[in-house]
Amino acid sequence: MRVDLFDFHLPEDRIALRPASPRDAARMLVVRPGEGLEDRTVRDLPDLLDPHDVLVLNDTKVIPARLYGLRARGEATARVEIMLHKREGLDRWRAFARPAKRLQPGDRIRFGEDAESTACELVRLDAEVEERGEGGEVLLRFALQGPYLDEAIVRLGELPLPPYIQAKRGGADERDRADYQTIYARDEGAVAAPTAGLHFTDELFARLDARGIARHFVTLHVGAGTFLPVKAEDTAEHRMHAEWGTIPARVADALNAARARGGRIVAVGTTSMRLLESAAAEDGTIQPFSGDTDIFITPGYRFRAVDALMTNFHLPRSTLFMLVSAFSGLETMRAAYDHAITGGYRFYSYGDSSLLFRA
């Protein structure tokens, strides 16, 4: 499909720079294809679902994946910015480099509070460029591995706010350290938050429990590729970056049992949806899953696992707007986004929410 079919104009003032407070006070646009639109709030979610419906949430935790370092090549040095996006081993990460033209295989990069100093091992981290790929991607092999590498990244890295927020506000601050994590974040490894889940509070969970709506957790480590623009003119020419995810057998069994009882599977976020659809058999049965997925969902895709989707409002021409258009219909979503823009909804990671039902 032509990528320009997924374009729309978004005024700059619709981009949310801070989340709603409290989290569940955010607005939520309910989209029922063929039935119209309804303006609600996230707090209304228990009333919009039925007992025995099941929420599926992504419990990945964002790491401080933005690193600043000094590249050394002989006597020459250059400053570089690295955005980790996918772990490839105990000591290896795939990352996006800026400016990428400064890096070649064999280059060494030193990260740390004083990257030019070799005096203090506690404030530095070394890596070697093993490969250079397309679009600024590199494969880095670090001098540390396992928990020691994780600790160094936490010590030296910066929380990677989305570029459309960073460009307006600068880097992450102390508020973002809490705001940009879900309250149930557990499994470290994401470099971007599963933002649909940012709206949940303990109070909302309690009301969902009282309504008889269960919740189960899966893990998909969101990569920085989620922010990459679609540069191709046709969706068939776009390549998705792989992300690692897992669905435990007990969760798969619980979801299949819920559906057998007539309950609906409600994915919280496009990351949960992509993982569920990656694990679903042709008949809709959800299988245990552990591995990479690069599933790219565009209109024409036949959904097998997910009945409803809670998600924020996405960028024009993005793979995520393509996904929601596949789920609820392109014309339906164009109308929904027009309504949201006119009605003052807040967009993107810290913005408002929507609850979409399948076309």
Buried (B, 14 or more C-beta within 10 A) or exposed (E): BEBEBBEEEBEEEBBBBEBBEEBBBBBBBBBBBEEEBEEBBBBBBBEBBEEBBBBBBBBBBBBBBBBBBBBBBEEEBBEBBBBBBBBEEEBBBBBBBBEBEBBEEEBBBBBBEEBEEEEEEEBBBBBBBBEBEEEBBBBBBBBBEEEBBBEBBEBBBBBBBBEBBBEEEEEBEEEBEEBBBBBBBEBEBBBBBBBBBBBBBEEBBEBBEEBEBBBBBBBBBBBBBBBBEBEEEEBEEBEBBBBBBBBBEEBBEBBBEBBEEEBBBBBBBBBBBBBBBBBBEEEBBBEEBEEEBEBBBBBEBEBBBBBBBBBBBBBBBBBBBBBBBBBBBBEBBBBBBEBBBEEEBBBBBBBBBBBBBBB
